[in-house]
Amino acid sequence: MRKKIFVFLGTEGSDPLSMSVKLTESHGHAMTIPGAEPTGYGMGKAGWVTLRPGAAVDPELLCEWIGESYRNVAPKTLVRELDAP
C-alpha cells in the first residue's frame, strides 16, 4: 500500500491490546467512548484515535472504523477500486 499505515495494533507494557485508527467522519463519536483518547506523538491532532482496554466498542463498529481509516490513508486509486462495481 505504498508505505501507508491505517491501523496500529499493539500493547504497552502489561496493558492488553490497543488499537489506533485515523477517523474523520466518526472522530467525534469515537472520542465520546470511555477508553478512547487522541493518539500520542501529535497524531491525535490529525484525527487519530486510540482505543485502550476497556473501550466497549462493538466489533462491527471497529471493522467500520478500520475501513474508514483505510479510506482516509490509502491512495485515492486504491479507494476507487473499493468503490468500483
All heavy atoms as an XYZ file, in Angstrom:
642
protein
N       0.819     -1.183      0.000
C       0.000      0.000      0.000
C       0.867      1.252      0.000
O       0.481      2.274      0.521
C      -0.936     -0.019      1.205
C      -2.031      1.007      1.084
S      -3.197      0.923      2.422
C      -2.671      2.321      3.358
N       1.998      1.210     -0.522
C       2.866      2.372     -0.672
C       3.285      2.991      0.666
O       3.287      4.201      0.844
C       2.204      3.415     -1.559
C       1.899      2.863     -2.930
C       1.388      3.940     -3.839
N       0.986      3.312     -5.080
C      -0.152      3.543     -5.690
N      -0.996      4.410     -5.202
N      -0.442      2.930     -6.799
N       3.599      2.123      1.620
C       4.142      2.536      2.912
C       3.215      3.439      3.704
O       3.655      4.339      4.391
C       5.508      3.176      2.734
C       6.523      2.249      2.110
C       7.860      2.902      1.968
C       8.806      1.954      1.255
N      10.111      2.506      1.085
N       1.921      3.216      3.618
C       0.936      3.967      4.383
C       0.404      3.058      5.487
O       0.172      1.875      5.269
C      -0.234      4.417      3.503
C       0.167      5.264      2.325
C       0.147      6.706      2.706
C       0.434      7.570      1.490
N       0.232      8.955      1.755
N       0.204      3.619      6.660
C      -0.319      2.859      7.792
C      -1.705      3.387      8.123
O      -1.895      4.590      8.270
C       0.618      2.983      9.005
C       1.971      2.367      8.680
C      -0.004      2.328     10.232
C       3.013      2.584      9.748
N      -2.682      2.487      8.243
C      -4.036      2.920      8.529
C      -4.563      2.385      9.846
O      -5.613      2.806     10.310
C      -4.987      2.560      7.378
C      -5.121      1.083      7.124
C      -6.165      0.369      7.689
C      -4.217      0.423      6.314
C      -6.298     -0.995      7.451
C      -4.346     -0.929      6.064
C      -5.384     -1.634      6.640
N      -3.841      1.474     10.481
C      -4.244      0.971     11.797
C      -2.990      0.524     12.541
O      -2.066     -0.022     11.949
C      -5.272     -0.179     11.689
C      -4.698     -1.395     11.019
C      -5.848     -0.535     13.047
N      -2.962      0.827     13.828
C      -1.907      0.345     14.716
C      -2.562     -0.576     15.734
O      -3.562     -0.212     16.350
C      -1.249      1.502     15.483
C      -0.421      2.420     14.643
C      -0.969      3.601     14.150
C       0.899      2.132     14.359
C      -0.215      4.473     13.395
C       1.665      2.996     13.594
C       1.106      4.166     13.114
N      -2.003     -1.757     15.913
C      -2.442     -2.692     16.942
C      -1.229     -3.002     17.800
O      -0.148     -3.265     17.278
C      -2.981     -3.987     16.331
C      -4.211     -3.863     15.452
C      -4.493     -5.190     14.758
C      -5.415     -3.441     16.259
N      -1.393     -2.966     19.095
C      -0.245     -3.271     19.932
C      -0.584     -3.261     21.405
O      -1.729     -3.075     21.806
N       0.437     -3.461     22.184
C       0.317     -3.441     23.633
C       1.353     -2.488     24.191
O       2.364     -2.216     23.549
C       0.540     -4.837     24.235
O       1.844     -5.282     23.902
C      -0.473     -5.834     23.715
N       1.085     -1.981     25.378
C       2.049     -1.150     26.086
C       2.281     -1.772     27.448
O       1.356     -1.835     28.259
C       1.531      0.284     26.244
C       1.525      1.055     24.954
C       1.158      2.510     25.191
O       1.523      3.067     26.242
O       0.487      3.071     24.320
N       3.474     -2.243     27.682
C       3.764     -2.872     28.962
C       2.858     -4.060     29.198
O       2.762     -4.955     28.379
N       2.155     -4.036     30.312
C       1.270     -5.155     30.644
C      -0.166     -4.911     30.176
O      -1.048     -5.724     30.429
C       1.280     -5.383     32.160
O       0.801     -4.225     32.825
N      -0.418     -3.771     29.496
C      -1.771     -3.490     29.003
C      -2.153     -4.459     27.896
O      -1.324     -4.818     27.059
C      -1.867     -2.067     28.432
C      -1.946     -1.009     29.512
O      -2.210     -1.370     30.673
O      -1.741      0.168     29.199
N      -3.430     -4.863     27.877
C      -3.915     -5.670     26.757
C      -3.896     -4.848     25.460
O      -3.557     -3.678     25.463
C      -5.345     -6.027     27.150
C      -5.431     -5.784     28.610
C      -4.436     -4.703     28.910
N      -4.341     -5.448     24.424
C      -4.312     -4.871     23.081
C      -5.010     -3.513     23.000
O      -6.080     -3.315     23.561
C      -4.991     -5.846     22.110
C      -4.934     -5.513     20.638
C      -3.500     -5.574     20.136
C      -5.786     -6.486     19.842
N      -4.375     -2.576     22.293
C      -4.999     -1.291     21.975
C      -4.977     -1.129     20.453
O      -4.239     -1.812     19.760
C      -4.267     -0.131     22.649
O      -2.966     -0.004     22.143
N      -5.815     -0.221     19.968
C      -5.917     -0.007     18.527
C      -5.993      1.484     18.256
O      -6.672      2.218     18.970
C      -7.176     -0.686     17.978
C      -7.363     -0.503     16.483
S      -8.838     -1.335     15.861
C     -10.026     -0.024     15.988
N      -5.286      1.934     17.213
C      -5.351      3.330     16.785
C      -5.749      3.372     15.323
O      -5.221      2.607     14.509
C      -3.996      4.023     16.963
O      -3.612      4.028     18.320
N      -6.688      4.273     15.000
C      -7.168      4.450     13.634
C      -7.327      5.936     13.346
O      -7.514      6.734     14.255
C      -8.517      3.727     13.392
C      -8.343      2.228     13.321
C      -9.537      4.088     14.455
N      -7.251      6.297     12.068
C      -7.452      7.685     11.657
C      -8.900      7.854     11.227
O      -9.342      7.266     10.237
C      -6.519      8.072     10.517
C      -6.650      9.537     10.154
C      -5.616      9.984      9.171
C      -5.770     11.490      8.949
N      -4.783     11.983      8.029
N      -9.634      8.668     11.977
C     -11.063      8.850     11.710
C     -11.351     10.305     11.367
O     -10.799     11.213     11.968
C     -11.885      8.453     12.934
C     -11.714      7.016     13.423
C     -12.500      6.794     14.702
C     -12.135      6.027     12.352
N     -12.231     10.495     10.392
C     -12.696     11.838     10.065
C     -14.187     11.914     10.375
O     -14.588     12.640     11.277
C     -12.421     12.178      8.587
O     -12.900     11.121      7.763
C     -10.937     12.379      8.342
N     -14.992     11.134      9.694
C     -16.440     11.161      9.898
C     -16.838     10.691     11.292
O     -17.769     11.227     11.879
C     -17.131     10.287      8.853
C     -16.998     10.799      7.435
C     -17.635      9.858      6.428
O     -18.527      9.077      6.811
O     -17.237      9.914      5.258
N     -16.160      9.699     11.832
C     -16.541      9.087     13.105
C     -15.740      9.601     14.293
O     -15.908      9.110     15.400
C     -16.376      7.569     13.010
O     -17.111      7.058     11.932
N     -14.869     10.556     14.069
C     -13.971     11.012     15.127
C     -14.720     11.489     16.372
O     -14.409     11.091     17.498
C     -13.045     12.117     14.606
C     -12.014     12.523     15.594
N     -12.209     13.549     16.491
C     -10.781     12.035     15.833
C     -11.130     13.679     17.237
N     -10.251     12.769     16.859
N     -15.723     12.329     16.181
C     -16.480     12.858     17.311
C     -17.139     11.760     18.128
O     -17.086     11.770     19.358
N     -17.742     10.806     17.438
C     -18.390      9.688     18.128
C     -17.362      8.858     18.882
O     -17.572      8.496     20.037
C     -19.156      8.815     17.136
C     -19.742      7.589     17.768
N     -19.331      6.337     17.418
C     -20.673      7.433     18.739
C     -19.996      5.453     18.145
N     -20.822      6.091     18.956
N     -16.250      8.562     18.251
C     -15.219      7.731     18.884
C     -14.704      8.376     20.167
O     -14.469      7.695     21.166
C     -14.072      7.484     17.913
N     -14.552      9.687     20.144
C     -13.995     10.372     21.314
C     -14.961     10.409     22.494
O     -14.567     10.738     23.604
C     -13.552     11.779     20.936
C     -12.371     11.799     19.973
S     -10.924     10.886     20.583
C     -10.507     11.867     22.006
N     -16.233     10.053     22.299
C     -17.188     10.009     23.406
C     -17.161      8.669     24.137
O     -17.780      8.535     25.188
C     -18.629     10.259     22.918
O     -19.043      9.186     22.068
C     -18.738     11.595     22.187
N     -16.448      7.707     23.591
C     -16.418      6.369     24.174
C     -15.362      6.322     25.281
O     -14.201      6.687     25.054
C     -16.105      5.320     23.086
C     -17.268      5.288     22.088
C     -15.855      3.947     23.699
C     -17.017      4.439     20.884
N     -15.750      5.881     26.492
C     -14.755      5.724     27.552
C     -13.651      4.766     27.106
O     -13.925      3.709     26.543
C     -15.554      5.138     28.717
C     -16.969      5.541     28.444
C     -17.100      5.545     26.945
N     -12.413      5.150     27.305
C     -11.274      4.343     26.859
C     -10.695      4.812     25.537
O      -9.677      4.306     25.091
N     -11.343      5.797     24.905
C     -10.823      6.375     23.661
C     -10.092      7.661     23.997
O     -10.491      8.414     24.883
C     -11.949      6.651     22.678
N      -9.004      7.910     23.286
C      -8.216      9.123     23.510
C      -7.475      9.492     22.231
O      -7.267      8.634     21.363
C      -7.232      8.917     24.655
C      -6.228      7.811     24.394
C      -5.370      7.479     25.607
O      -5.915      7.388     26.721
O      -4.148      7.304     25.426
N      -7.080     10.752     22.110
C      -6.279     11.126     20.937
C      -4.963     10.339     20.954
O      -4.362     10.151     22.014
C      -6.020     12.616     21.131
C      -7.057     13.079     22.105
C      -7.361     11.900     22.974
N      -4.560      9.879     19.810
C      -3.306      9.138     19.702
C      -2.138     10.063     20.008
O      -2.150     11.233     19.641
C      -3.175      8.528     18.293
O      -4.326      7.715     18.056
C      -1.918      7.680     18.145
N      -1.138      9.529     20.656
C       0.031     10.299     21.053
C       0.906     10.718     19.884
O       0.587     10.475     18.713
N       2.019     11.349     20.219
C       3.015     11.817     19.243
C       2.439     12.837     18.268
O       2.875     12.931     17.122
C       3.638     10.644     18.474
C       4.244      9.603     19.373
C       3.598      8.402     19.612
C       5.461      9.841     20.016
C       4.141      7.445     20.455
C       6.006      8.896     20.861
C       5.350      7.696     21.076
O       5.882      6.768     21.918
N       1.395     13.564     18.699
C       0.799     14.582     17.851
C      -0.143     14.048     16.792
O      -0.738     14.817     16.043
N      -0.304     12.735     16.731
C      -1.172     12.141     15.705
C      -2.644     12.426     15.979
O      -3.461     12.450     15.069
C      -0.918     10.640     15.600
C       0.467     10.318     15.076
S       0.834      8.550     15.126
C      -0.308      7.929     13.905
N      -2.991     12.657     17.252
C      -4.373     12.955     17.601
C      -4.866     14.224     16.923
O      -6.036     14.343     16.577
N      -3.955     15.168     16.690
C      -4.323     16.417     16.015
C      -4.721     16.175     14.563
O      -5.428     16.975     13.971
C      -3.164     17.407     16.069
C      -2.865     17.890     17.463
C      -1.664     18.809     17.471
C      -1.312     19.195     18.896
N      -0.085     19.985     18.972
N      -4.266     15.056     14.007
C      -4.587     14.716     12.616
C      -5.771     13.753     12.520
O      -6.036     13.198     11.460
C      -3.363     14.108     11.934
N      -6.472     13.529     13.644
C      -7.661     12.685     13.612
C      -7.471     11.262     14.088
O      -8.409     10.469     14.063
N      -6.270     10.921     14.542
C      -6.027      9.563     15.025
C      -6.612      9.395     16.418
O      -6.471     10.258     17.281
C      -4.538      9.252     15.034
C      -3.989      8.985     13.670
C      -3.556      9.904     12.775
C      -3.825      7.719     13.051
N      -3.136      9.284     11.626
C      -3.287      7.944     11.771
C      -4.084      6.414     13.456
C      -2.999      6.907     10.888
C      -3.790      5.380     12.577
C      -3.258      5.637     11.313
N      -7.278      8.251     16.629
C      -7.903      7.911     17.906
C      -7.344      6.568     18.369
O      -7.252      5.628     17.573
C      -9.438      7.808     17.755
C     -10.076      7.350     19.057
C     -10.022      9.122     17.290
N      -6.983      6.490     19.646
C      -6.532      5.235     20.226
C      -7.615      4.715     21.155
O      -8.138      5.449     21.986
C      -5.215      5.424     21.005
O      -4.196      5.811     20.078
C      -4.782      4.134     21.703
N      -7.931      3.450     20.990
C      -8.898      2.765     21.847
C      -8.117      1.873     22.794
O      -7.429      0.943     22.369
C      -9.874      1.949     21.005
C     -10.678      2.790     20.019
C     -11.280      1.929     18.942
C     -11.742      3.564     20.756
N      -8.187      2.199     24.064
C      -7.471      1.480     25.106
C      -8.342      0.354     25.657
O      -9.553      0.315     25.432
C      -7.101      2.436     26.233
C      -6.212      3.553     25.812
C      -4.785      3.161     25.967
N      -3.922      4.260     25.519
C      -2.807      4.061     24.890
N      -2.392      2.851     24.650
N      -2.063      5.069     24.506
N      -7.736     -0.547     26.429
C      -8.517     -1.600     27.073
C      -9.670     -0.995     27.866
O      -9.536      0.054     28.485
C      -7.504     -2.270     28.005
C      -6.182     -1.983     27.374
C      -6.312     -0.628     26.739
N     -10.786     -1.615     27.798
C     -11.965     -1.122     28.489
C     -12.883     -0.311     27.592
O     -13.995      0.012     27.973
N     -12.423      0.048     26.403
C     -13.277      0.766     25.450
C     -14.268     -0.248     24.888
O     -13.909     -1.101     24.085
C     -12.444      1.387     24.341
N     -15.491     -0.174     25.365
C     -16.515     -1.132     24.955
C     -17.075     -0.721     23.596
O     -17.966      0.110     23.507
C     -17.625     -1.197     25.995
N     -16.497     -1.304     22.552
C     -16.911     -0.984     21.186
C     -17.311     -2.281     20.497
O     -16.586     -3.273     20.544
C     -15.767     -0.295     20.407
C     -16.203      0.043     19.002
C     -15.290      0.951     21.137
N     -18.456     -2.246     19.856
C     -18.953     -3.391     19.101
C     -17.946     -3.764     18.016
O     -17.434     -2.881     17.317
C     -20.303     -3.007     18.484
C     -20.919     -4.126     17.680
O     -20.707     -5.301     18.018
O     -21.636     -3.815     16.708
N     -17.644     -5.051     17.860
C     -16.685     -5.471     16.826
C     -17.038     -4.983     15.417
O     -16.156     -4.675     14.629
C     -16.706     -6.997     16.909
C     -17.118     -7.282     18.311
C     -18.070     -6.181     18.681
N     -18.341     -4.912     15.103
C     -18.732     -4.407     13.778
C     -18.333     -2.947     13.608
O     -17.900     -2.545     12.532
C     -20.236     -4.573     13.566
C     -20.650     -6.006     13.311
C     -22.134     -6.115     13.008
O     -22.704     -5.176     12.421
O     -22.712     -7.155     13.358
N     -18.475     -2.167     14.671
C     -18.079     -0.764     14.616
C     -16.567     -0.638     14.460
O     -16.083      0.202     13.697
C     -18.557     -0.017     15.867
C     -18.321      1.486     15.900
C     -18.933      2.180     14.679
C     -18.863      2.079     17.191
N     -15.809     -1.497     15.141
C     -14.355     -1.492     14.971
C     -13.985     -1.757     13.517
O     -13.107     -1.090     12.961
C     -13.705     -2.543     15.875
C     -13.702     -2.267     17.366
C     -13.088     -3.446     18.111
C     -12.971     -0.978     17.687
N     -14.669     -2.711     12.901
C     -14.405     -3.012     11.487
C     -14.724     -1.809     10.602
O     -13.978     -1.511      9.665
C     -15.209     -4.235     11.041
S     -14.613     -5.776     11.746
N     -15.832     -1.121     10.898
C     -16.182      0.077     10.127
C     -15.101      1.147     10.285
O     -14.742      1.822      9.319
C     -17.532      0.630     10.584
C     -18.704     -0.207     10.151
C     -20.021      0.336     10.691
O     -20.110      1.548     10.991
O     -20.961     -0.474     10.822
N     -14.605      1.322     11.505
C     -13.571      2.329     11.742
C     -12.264      1.969     11.051
O     -11.566      2.839     10.554
C     -13.363      2.524     13.238
C     -14.478      3.285     13.885
C     -15.513      3.953     13.271
C     -14.683      3.467     15.277
N     -16.336      4.534     14.193
C     -15.851      4.251     15.445
C     -14.010      3.041     16.418
C     -16.345      4.617     16.689
C     -14.504      3.402     17.660
C     -15.642      4.188     17.787
N     -11.927      0.692     11.002
C     -10.728      0.280     10.271
C     -10.909      0.597      8.788
O      -9.998      1.099      8.134
C     -10.423     -1.214     10.506
C      -9.965     -1.423     11.963
C      -9.352     -1.716      9.534
C      -9.882     -2.869     12.388
N     -12.095      0.335      8.249
C     -12.381      0.668      6.849
C     -12.317      2.163      6.598
O     -11.752      2.618      5.591
N     -12.873      2.951      7.513
C     -12.818      4.411      7.378
C     -11.373      4.899      7.415
O     -10.965      5.752      6.625
C     -13.624      5.070      8.496
C     -13.612      6.579      8.443
C     -14.414      7.235      9.555
O     -15.298      6.594     10.158
O     -14.146      8.424      9.813
N     -10.592      4.319      8.325
C      -9.191      4.709      8.434
C      -8.430      4.379      7.145
O      -7.639      5.181      6.656
C      -8.546      4.005      9.634
O      -7.236      4.456      9.846
N      -8.707      3.193      6.593
C      -8.064      2.813      5.332
C      -8.385      3.833      4.244
O      -7.502      4.310      3.532
C      -8.510      1.414      4.891
C      -7.907      1.001      3.575
C      -6.632      0.463      3.527
C      -8.598      1.178      2.383
C      -6.056      0.103      2.316
C      -8.042      0.820      1.173
C      -6.762      0.282      1.143
O      -6.203     -0.053     -0.068
N      -9.646      4.199      4.136
C     -10.057      5.167      3.121
C      -9.429      6.541      3.349
O      -9.179      7.278      2.399
C     -11.578      5.286      3.089
C     -12.245      4.069      2.500
C     -13.764      4.130      2.638
N     -14.386      2.973      2.067
C     -14.673      2.824      0.778
N     -14.397      3.781     -0.085
N     -15.235      1.720      0.343
N      -9.159      6.887      4.596
C      -8.529      8.167      4.897
C      -7.047      8.194      4.545
O      -6.495      9.256      4.283
C      -8.677      8.506      6.388
C     -10.073      8.917      6.752
O     -10.787      9.491      5.937
N     -10.473      8.636      7.974
N      -6.412      7.048      4.544
C      -4.958      6.983      4.386
C      -4.534      6.452      3.015
O      -3.528      6.885      2.461
C      -4.337      6.118      5.511
C      -2.854      5.941      5.321
C      -4.633      6.734      6.875
N      -5.300      5.537      2.467
C      -4.916      4.870      1.211
C      -4.893      5.854      0.042
O      -5.653      6.833      0.028
C      -5.893      3.741      0.902
N      -4.039      5.581     -0.937
C      -4.060      6.388     -2.160
C      -5.453      6.332     -2.809
O      -6.138      5.310     -2.749
C      -3.014      5.713     -3.049
C      -2.113      4.994     -2.101
C      -2.994      4.556     -0.970
N      -5.847      7.427     -3.417
C      -7.197      7.533     -3.993
C      -7.469      6.468     -5.040
O      -8.603      6.021     -5.188
C      -7.400      8.927     -4.575
C      -7.477      9.975     -3.495
C      -7.637     11.364     -4.057
C      -7.641     12.340     -2.885
N      -7.621     13.703     -3.266
N      -6.438      6.037     -5.759
C      -6.651      4.999     -6.772
C      -7.100      3.697     -6.123
O      -7.952      2.992     -6.675
C      -5.376      4.758     -7.601
O      -4.283      4.471     -6.712
C      -5.026      5.964     -8.443
N      -6.564      3.358     -4.963
C      -6.968      2.138     -4.285
C      -8.365      2.279     -3.681
O      -9.136      1.319     -3.675
C      -5.955      1.773     -3.196
C      -4.557      1.392     -3.693
C      -3.634      1.084     -2.536
C      -4.634      0.202     -4.640
N      -8.701      3.451     -3.193
C     -10.050      3.674     -2.652
C     -11.072      3.552     -3.769
O     -12.145      2.968     -3.592
C     -10.143      5.041     -1.943
C     -11.569      5.345     -1.540
C      -9.222      5.060     -0.717
N     -10.751      4.071     -4.953
C     -11.669      3.966     -6.095
C     -11.909      2.495     -6.442
O     -13.010      2.118     -6.838
C     -11.131      4.724     -7.301
C     -11.423      6.199     -7.262
C     -11.172      6.863     -8.599
N      -9.789      6.810     -8.997
C      -8.882      7.767     -8.775
N      -9.240      8.872     -8.167
N      -7.645      7.636     -9.160
N     -10.879      1.666     -6.320
C     -11.046      0.237     -6.597
C     -12.064     -0.401     -5.646
O     -12.817     -1.292     -6.037
C      -9.713     -0.484     -6.497
C      -8.774     -0.194     -7.634
C      -7.443     -0.920     -7.504
O      -7.386     -1.935     -6.773
O      -6.463     -0.466     -8.113
N     -12.086      0.066     -4.393
C     -13.058     -0.453     -3.436
C     -14.477     -0.110     -3.856
O     -15.410     -0.891     -3.623
C     -12.812      0.125     -2.038
C     -11.580     -0.331     -1.288
C     -11.473      0.428      0.025
C     -11.617     -1.812     -1.028
N     -14.651      1.079     -4.420
C     -15.974      1.559     -4.783
C     -16.434      1.095     -6.164
O     -17.586      1.295     -6.521
C     -15.992      3.099     -4.726
C     -15.758      3.601     -3.314
O     -16.081      2.874     -2.365
O     -15.232      4.717     -3.179
N     -15.541      0.489     -6.927
C     -15.894      0.031     -8.287
C     -16.839     -1.159     -8.196
O     -16.735     -1.987     -7.283
C     -14.636     -0.348     -9.055
N     -17.760     -1.256     -9.159
C     -18.706     -2.390     -9.152
C     -18.007     -3.714     -9.438
O     -16.968     -3.794     -9.977
C     -19.695     -2.053    -10.255
C     -19.100     -0.962    -11.053
C     -18.010     -0.356    -10.238
